[in-house]
Amino acid sequence: MSTIHTIVIGAGHMGRFHAQKVASLERAGEGVKLLAVVDRDLARAQAVATEVGVPAQTDYRDLLAKAQAAIVCVPTIFHYEVVLELLKAGIDVLVEKPIAATIAEAEEIDALVATTGRILQVGHLEHFNPALRTMKEKITCPKFIEAHRMGPFPDRATDVDIIRDLMIHDIEIVQQLVGERPIRQEAIGVPVLSSTVDIANARLTFPSGCVANLTASRVSPTPMRRLRVFQPEGYFSIDFLTQSAVIFRKCASESPGGKPRLEMEKLEFDREDALLAQARAFFHAVRTREVPLVPSSAGRDALRTALELIETMPRFEDPQ
């Protein structure tokens, strides 16, 4: 098995975790080698690089001739610049979500993936949660979807609003489950602790008639990441935090002429490290040239809907 030489670009909150996962795959003998951790801030790069036992660099371009794969964790506004240069250099890429800052940038990235044949996987992490992975096979005719993704304001730096920071996870999941993009969307959101929207609610209507109601907040005291999917024969409830699910099936009445009833089945899964599973899937795609679970087109479509939602939001004047 050939070794995939890899660099992690961006040594912030997520970059550190990605470097740890690549290093752990290398130690496990899974055909991966972490060449370096790269960040324009040398001290930050050195802190992460020392932790995982590799060199620190300040310019990823110095490593283009040595790397076959890269994980990009820089601020969103730099995704386009970095990803394009990597793809043009023949390097396969895992980029954190959102795929880019604008839809024009996302479309150019997606087009370049198609013309170069490179692998590009977007870091929509929930697809590697065992609860969603199992339940996706059971969801066949969604009619109504409800999602809540909430938690305290993050310690990490964030350069985007709540739609592109958190809600985009559920936008991408819903679009994959329904198999289409919405034809109508509306949203409302307000800033609380930052200069951008920190809590928002959105309603998406799809050509099939399915409706999704999404809520995301980074000013909630209690973390919650849940998805409920309703279809004619029952509904499914997925808890991403506990990696568990519940199935409610519609059953005939136990008595003649009685009303249908719901039968509940709880599903629990062996807890998995979703970030490690995502890294492993990325390197599998690099090695086999298979289309990744979240390709550039899915990242582009999720960003398009997110930006459309932002455009529909009423603007609130700051009373101060």
N, C-alpha and C positions, 0 to 999 in steps of 0.2 A: 504494500500500500504506500503510494507516494505521500510525502509530507507536504501539507499545505502551509506555506509560510504566510503569517498573518500579522497585520499591524492593527492596533487600536488607536483611533484618532479622536482625541478629546478625553481629558483625564478628570472630568467633573464627576458628578454623582453617578450617572449611568456608566460612564467610561470606566470607572474603577470596578464596577460589578462585572462588566463585560471582560475586562482584562483578567479578573479572577477566574471567570468561567473558561476562557481560552487556556489559561495556565493549568487549570485542573484537567481539561481534556488532554493537554500535552503530557501531564504526569501520568494519566491513565493509559497512555500509549495509543491514542485514537488518531494518530496520523496528522497532528496539528502542531505547529511550532509558533509561539509568540515571539516575533522579532523585536518589537519595541512598543513602547507607549509614547504617543506623540501629543504634545500640547504646546501652544504658543507661549504659555507660561511654564518656563523650564522647571521652576520649583514644584509646581503642581504635577508636571509629568514625572519628575524624579520621585515624588512621594509615592505615586502608584507603581511606577516601574520598580522601585526598590522592594515594594511589597510582594511583587510577583517574580522578582529576580531577572529582569531584563533591562536593556539600556533605555534611557530616556532620550527623546529627540524633540526638537522644536519645529521641524519642517518635514511633513510627510513626503514631500517630493524627493527628498534624498533617499527614500526607500522604495521608490516605484520600480526600480530594476530588480529588486530582491523579493518583493511580495507577490503572492498570488491572490490574496484575499485581504479585505479590510473591513473593520467595523467602525462606523462613523457615528460619533456621539457629540459632535460640535453643536453650538446653537443653531436653531432652525434656519436663520438667515444665511448661514454659510453652507447648508446642505448642498444646494445647487452647485456652487463653485467646486466644492471638494469632490462630490460624487461624480460630476462630469469629468474631472481630471483623472480620477481613478478608472472610470470606465474606458476612457480614451487610451489609458495606459495598459489596458488589457487585464484589469484587476476586478474580481468579483466583489460585490459589496453587500453588507448588511447595514442599513441605515436606520437610525432611530426614527420613530414617527414624530411629527408628520413628515412625509417624504420630502417636502420642500416648503418654502414660504408662500409661493404663489402657484396658481394652476398652470400658468405658462411655463414656469420652471419644471413643474411635475410632468407636464406633457413632453417637454424636451428630454427629460431624463428617461421617460418611458420609451420615447422614439429611439433614443440612443441604445437602450437595452435591446430593442428589436433589431437594430441594424448591426450591432456588434456581437450579439449572441452571448453577452455577459450575463451572469446571474446577478439579480438584484432582489434582495428580500427586505421588506419593510418591517420594522420592529413593532408590529401589533401583537403584543405578547400573549393576549388571552387565548389565542388559538392553540397555545401549548399548555393550557390548563386542562387536566384530564377530564374535568366535568364537561367542558364545552366540547372537547374532542369526541367524547362518547355520545353526547346528546345531539350533536349535529346530524348523526345518522338517523335519528328518530324524528327530526323535525322535517316534515314533508309538505305541509300546507299551512304555513303561518297566516293567521288572520289579524291578530293583534299582538304587539310586542311592547313590553314595558321594561325599562332599564333604569337602574339607579346606581350612580357611581359617585360616591361622596366620601369626604374625609377632611382632616384639618389642613390648614394652609401648609404647603411643603417647606421643609428646611432648605431643600435644593433650590437653586436658581431656576426660574422659568421665564422665558421670553415671549410666551404666547398666552392668549386668553384661555378660559376654561373649555371652550369648544374644541380648540386644537390641542389642548393639553390633556384633557381627560375624556370628554364626550366623544372624540374622534374614535376611541377604541370601540364604543358601542355602535357608532355610525358604520364603521367598517364591518363589524360582526353582523349587524342587521342586514346590510346590503348583500353580504355573502349568503345569509340564511334565506333571504327573500329571492335573491338571484337577479335583482334589478335595482336601478337607482330611483329615488322618489320623483314624482311629477309635481308634487307640491310640498312646500316646507314653510314652517313658521317657527319663530323662537322669541323668547324674551329672556333677558339677562341683565344683571346689574353688577357693577364693581363694588367690592366691600373693603378688601385689604390691599388691593393693588390698583394700578391705573387702568387695568383691563377688566373685562367681565370675569367675576369669580364664582357666580352661581347662575345657572341657566336651565331653562326647560325648552324642549323642542318637540314638534309634532311633524312627522313625516308621513306622507300618503303616497303609496306605490301604485303603479299601473294595475297590478293584480287586485287592488282593493285593500291590501294589508295596510294597517296603520301602526306606526310606532311612536310611543311617547317616551322621550329620553330626558332624564334629569341628571345634571352633573354639578357638583359643588366642591370647592376646596376651602370652604369655611364652615364645615360641619364637624362637631366634636367627635362623632362616632363614625369610624370607617364603615362603608357599605359598598359592595360591588355585586349587584344582583341583576339577573335577567329572567323575565318570565315570558314565555311564548305560548300563545293560545291558538289552538287549531280545532277543527270540528269534533274530534274524538277525545279531546281533553287538553291538558296544558302541562308545561314543563317549567320548573323553577330551578335556576342555576345560581349557586352561591360561589362566586369566584374566590372569595377569601378563604372559605373553608374547604374548597375543592369538593363540593358535594352537590347533589341534585335530588329533586323530588319529581316524580311523575304522578299526575292525577289523570286517571283514565275514566272516561264515561262508560258506565256499565248499565245493563238493563236492571229494572227494579227486581227485587227479590220476591215481590208479591204481584199477582196479576193486576194490571191496571194502575200500578204504582208509578211514581216518578222515577226517572233515571237517577242513578247515584254516582258519586265519584269514589273511585278506589285509589288509594294512595300507596306508592312504592318509594321508599327512600333508597337512594344510591350513594354509597360512599366509596371513595377511591383512595388508593395509596397515594399519599402526598408526594408531589413531584416538584422539582425545581424548574419552573417554567422557563427561566432565563437560560439555564443550562440546556434544556430541551430545545429551545430556539437556536442556540449556538450549534448544537449537534445537528439539527435539521439543516441549518445553513451550510455547514461543511459537507453534509451528505449531498445537497444540491450542487455544490461546487464540484464534488467528485463525480457525480453521476450525470450532471448537466440537466437534471430534472427541473421543471418549473417549481419554484418554492411555493409554500403554502400561502404566503402573502406576497404576491409578486408586485412589481412596480405599478401595474394597471390597477390593482386593488387599492394601493396606497394613493394613487392619483384620484380615483373615484371617491374615496373617503374624504380626501382634502377638498375636492370640488363641492361635495355636499356640505362640509363644514363651513367653507367660505360663503356658500349661498345662505346658510343659516345666519351667519354673522351679518350678512347684508340685510336680512329681513328684520333684524332686531330694532326695536325703537331705541332712539338715543335719549339718554337721561342726562340732564344737566347736573353738574356737581353743585350742591347747594352752598359749598364753601367757595 
